[in-house]
Amino acid sequence: MKHITVLLALTLTVGGLAGCTTNVQTGLPAEARPIGASPSAALPPKEALLAAVQTLDTTAHSFTIKQGTMTGNGRIDPAAKSALMGMGGKIENLTVSVAYTVIAPDFWVKADFGKDLNQLWGLDPATWMLFDRSKLDAAATLPVDQAGAPKLGVTELFRNGLADVKRTDATHFTGTVDVTAADTILAPSEEAVKKAGAQAKALPFTATTDGKGRLTAFTIDGGSIDPDLALQLTFTGFGSIQPVTEPTPAAPAPASAYDLFN
């Protein structure tokens, strides 16, 4: 949750709201269908793993995620250019939740940052905010690409940052990943990357594929440097997810909410 994590940390430091709390509610169903693992195609390790990642760009799937102190889940349908993701947890001493719905070219956000910050940014935790992309900075980190299709950040990180990929067996891989290789909402905070220094370009990972060569799990082990550099992803339900529909209740995002991205 790159930009929002930075924004919240800054607000907590400047505004002195570290004692505020609220309940975590992502509002997303935890969809999961086990996928059995069996030997994958006989490709070189990096090619095999990149092929597994490619499946995520073409096949509808569900996922779970744990990033630092935040956990969540969601689903993506590349053909329909739609996605849904929600996460919740603690940042500093503040318990927060944030969810995204994307149906190209539109995206909505629902957030709960506690009473004081909700008031500051004009947030209603029960209402999805529809953002007008023309009001957002060109350099803003958004859950959509320039065409409005979902861009949650998973495949961008995998495609651009993998190195030293090796097989431990037919369906398990190890290597390093450059977490600075993608600028997305799932990228680690700038503070965490700065703390890691050169290590941010080569954090150790483990990955698992199934018998059809699809990525089912990916873990980045950077938690000893900073909690935001620890990432665990699982992928399930390939080709079998609930459609993503327009969220309700929804309303245009208030002007103050654009500060979440700009």
N, C-alpha and C positions, 0 to 999 in steps of 0.2 A: 504494500500500500504506500508506494513511494512518496507521492506529493502530500497526501493527507497525513501520513505519519510525521513528516517534517513540519507541516503546518500546525498540527496539534502540539507537537513538542515545543514549537516556538511560542504558541499561545499560552501554554501552561507555564513556561518560563517567565514570559513578560506579564501575563495577566494574573498569575498567582492562583490558578484554579486547580492545583494538583489534588486537592482534597475532594473534588466532585466525583460522584459515582452514578451509574445508571445500569439498568439491566441489559444484557446482550441478547438480541433477537435478530437473527439473519432472515427468518421467515422463509427459508428454503428447505424443501424436502431433501433428506439424505438418501439419494438414489444409489443403489449399488447392486451389481450383478456379478458374482465371482467369475473370473476367467482363468481357466486352468493353463498352466505353463507346460510347454513341451518344446523340443528342439526347434530353433528358428533356422531360416535359410543360411546356407554356408557362404556368407559374405564376410569381407574383412570387418573387424569390429566397429570402426567408426561408420562405415557405410551401412552396416546392419542397424546401428542405432539411429542414424539419420533417417533411414527408411521407416523405422518404427515411429519416429517423430512425425514424418510426413503424413502418416495415417490420421494424426490429430487435425491436420489441415483439411482433410477430405471427408472424414467420417464423424457423424454425430456421436457425442459421448458425454458421460458425466464425470465429475472429478471431485476429489476432496483435497484440501490444502491446509497445511500448517506452516506458518511463516512467523518465526519469532514467537511472540506472545499471542498472535492472532490465529484463529482457526476458521474454516468455512467449507463451503461446497458450492457446486454449480453445475451447469451443463451448457454445451455449445453445439450448435447445428450449423456447420459451415455452408451447407447448401442453401439454407434459409437465411443465412447471414444474421443469425440471432444467437443470443447468449444470455445467461443469467448467472450471477455470482454474488454470494454474500459472505461476509467475514465479521467476526467479532472477537473481542478480547480486551486486554489492558495495554494502554500506552502510558508510561509513567504510572500514576495512581488513578488514571481515569479509565473507566470501563466504557468501551465504545462499540458501535456496530455500523457497518456500511454495506449497502447492496447495490448492484448495478443490473439493469436490464438493457439489452441492446437488441433492437430490431431495425436493421439498416433502413434509412440513414439516421434514425433517432436513437437517443439513449436517455435513460431515466436513472436517478440516484435516490436512494432512501437512506437517511443517516440519523443516528442518535448518538450525540456526544455529551449528553448530560444537560441539565436544565440551563446552566449559564451559557454554554457554548451554543446550544440550540437557539437560544434567544439572540446571541450575538450574530449568528449567521441566518436567522430567520427560518430555522428548520422545524418541521413538524415530523416527529419520528414515525407517524402513522401514514404519511403521505409521500408518494413517489414524485420527485421533481423532474419535469421534462426540461432539458437544457437546450437552448438555442445555440448551435455551434458557431453561428456568426458573431456571437458575443464573447467568444472565448479566444484567448491569445493563440496565435499560430504555433507557439512553442509549448503550449499546455500539454501535459501528460494526461491523455484521455483513454477511456476504454474502447475507443473506436479508431480506425485508421482514417485517412483522408477521404475515402469513399463512404465512410460510415459503417463499414463492416466491423465485427467484433475484433478487438485487439487487447486481449487480457494479458498477454506477455509471455505465455508459456512457450510457444513454438519459436518466438523471436530469440529467446535466451538459448534454447537448445540448438537452433540452426547456426547461430553465429559464434557461440562461445565454447564448444566442445573441443577438447584436446587430450592427447595421450590416452585415447580410448583403448581399453583392453577387455577381453572376455575372461571371466572367471569360470564360466561353463556356457552351455548352449544358449541360456536365456538371461544370464547375468553379466553386467558390465561395470567397469570402474574407469575412472579418468579424472580430468579436471575440467572446470567450467569457468569462463570469464563472466562474472556477474555484472560487469560494466558494459557488456556487449549489446544490451537492449535498454531502451528508455521507455518503459511501460509502467502501468499501475502496480505490477507485481515486482518491479525492480526494487532492490534494497535501497534504503535511505542513503542520501549523500553522506550523512555522518558516519554510517556503518562502513561505506566504501572507503572513506577517508581514513577511518581507523584501521582498516585492513591493509591499506597501502598496496604494495605490489602483490600481496597475497590475494587480493580481490580478483585478479586476472587468472588465478589458478587454484580455485577452491576444489577440494576433493568431492567427487560424487559417486553414487552407486545407482544403477538403473536395472530394471527388470522388464523383459518382454514376454509375450505369451506365444503359443504355438503358431499363431498366424502372423508373428512378427510385429505385433502392436505393443506400444509402450504401455505398461501397466503401473509402474512405480518409478519415481525419480526422487533421490534425496541428496541435498547439498549439505555437507558437513562443515559449516563455518561458525557454529554456535560458540565455540571456544574463543572466537575473536569478538563477536557481537551477536546477540540473539537474532537480530534482523538478517543475519547471514546464514541462518539455519532454515532450510526449506524442505518440506516433505509433500509430495504430490502422489496421488493414486488416480488411475483412470479406469473406468468401468463402463458397462452398458453400451458398448459400441454398436451403433446403428439402431439403438432401441432406447430412446429417451422421450419424455413428454415434450410436446411443442412449447416453445417460448411464446407467450402471449403478452399483449400490452398490459402493464400492471395497473391495478386500481386499489384505492383511489389515487388519482394523479392530478397534478396541477403544474402550470408553468413555474419554473424555478424562480424564487425571488432574486432581486438584483444582488443582495448580500451573499447569496449562496455561490455566486460565480467566483468568489474569493477562494473557494475550495480548490479551484483549478488554476486560476489566473495568477 
